[in-house]
Amino acid sequence: EPFLRNLTGTEPLLQAIANQPHCLDTRLVLSDWLEEHEHPERAQFLRLHVARERSDACELEHRRLTELLEDLLQRHAITWLQGLPPRLLERYQRHRLHFAAGMLEAVTCSPDEV
């Protein structure tokens, strides 16, 4: 998670998430930290992902949350993905990114993009 790794003070929270990746509460603590440190959009992105993960809502609500997430990602992806290989950023396409509970989990790319 390039953006989060580069923020001073996130190390303990990122380690806690790495130690318990399925614990959504730790991600909410990180979202609070982001909000307090002037990164409200990234905080919202995490919260919406957690809400979608926890939701037993109907398909319509799931779709609404997904649209909000896609909108945030589209507006902020270049900033949040800083730290990935430059050639990958030049060819950024949303469908090649996989976020799990609000954090970048995987990027699909060809060998020449790394």
C-alpha positions in Angstrom: 0.0 0.0 0.0 2.3 2.7 -1.3 0.4 5.8 -0.1 -0.1 4.6 3.4 3.5 3.3 3.8 4.8 6.8 3.0 2.7 8.5 5.7 4.8 9.0 8.9 3.0 7.3 11.8 1.1 4.6 10.0 3.6 1.9 10.6 2.1 0.4 13.7 -1.4 0.4 12.2 -0.2 -1.2 9.0 1.7 -3.8 11.0 -1.5 -4.6 13.0 -3.5 -5.0 9.8 -0.8 -7.2 8.3 -0.9 -9.4 11.5 -4.7 -9.7 11.4 -5.8 -8.9 7.8 -9.4 -10.0 8.4 -9.9 -7.7 11.4 -11.9 -4.8 10.0 -11.9 -2.9 13.2 -8.1 -2.2 12.8 -8.9 -0.7 9.3 -11.4 1.6 10.9 -8.8 2.7 13.4 -6.5 3.5 10.5 -9.4 5.4 8.8 -9.8 7.5 12.0 -6.0 8.2 11.9 -6.2 9.3 8.3 -9.1 11.6 9.0 -7.2 13.2 11.9 -4.1 13.6 9.7 -5.9 15.4 6.8 -6.6 12.5 4.5 -10.4 12.4 4.6 -10.9 10.9 1.2 -8.6 7.9 1.9 -10.4 7.5 5.3 -13.7 7.5 3.5 -12.4 4.9 1.0 -11.5 2.6 3.9 -14.8 3.1 5.7 -16.9 2.4 2.6 -14.9 -0.8 1.9 -15.5 -1.9 5.5 -19.2 -1.0 5.3 -19.5 -3.0 2.1 -17.6 -6.0 3.6 -19.9 -6.0 6.7 -23.1 -5.3 4.9 -25.9 -7.8 4.5 -27.7 -5.2 2.5 -29.5 -5.8 -0.7 -27.8 -5.7 -4.1 -28.9 -2.1 -4.7 -27.0 -0.9 -1.5 -24.0 -3.0 -2.5 -24.0 -1.4 -5.9 -24.3 2.1 -4.4 -21.3 1.5 -2.1 -19.3 0.1 -5.1 -20.1 3.2 -7.2 -19.0 5.5 -4.3 -15.8 3.5 -4.0 -15.1 3.7 -7.8 -15.7 7.4 -7.8 -13.2 8.0 -5.0 -10.7 5.7 -6.6 -11.0 7.4 -10.0 -10.5 10.9 -8.4 -7.5 9.9 -6.1 -5.8 6.8 -7.7 -2.8 8.6 -8.9 -2.0 10.0 -5.5 -2.8 6.8 -3.6 -0.7 4.7 -6.0 2.4 6.8 -5.8 5.2 4.4 -5.1 4.2 1.8 -7.6 6.6 1.4 -10.6 6.3 4.5 -12.9 5.5 2.5 -16.0 2.5 1.0 -14.2 1.3 4.4 -13.1 1.5 5.7 -16.7 -0.8 2.9 -17.8 -3.0 2.8 -14.8 -6.4 1.2 -15.4 -8.8 0.7 -12.5 -9.8 -2.8 -13.4 -6.2 -4.0 -12.9 -6.2 -3.1 -9.2 -7.7 -5.3 -6.5 -8.6 -3.7 -3.1 -9.5 -5.9 -0.1 -11.3 -4.1 2.7 -10.0 -0.8 1.5 -6.3 -1.6 1.0 -4.5 -2.4 -2.2 -4.0 -6.2 -2.3 -2.9 -6.9 -5.9 -2.0 -5.2 -9.2 -2.3 -7.2 -12.4 0.3 -6.1 -15.0 2.6 -7.5 -17.7 6.3 -8.0 -17.0 7.2 -4.9 -19.2 5.2 -2.7 -16.9 7.3 -3.4 -13.8 
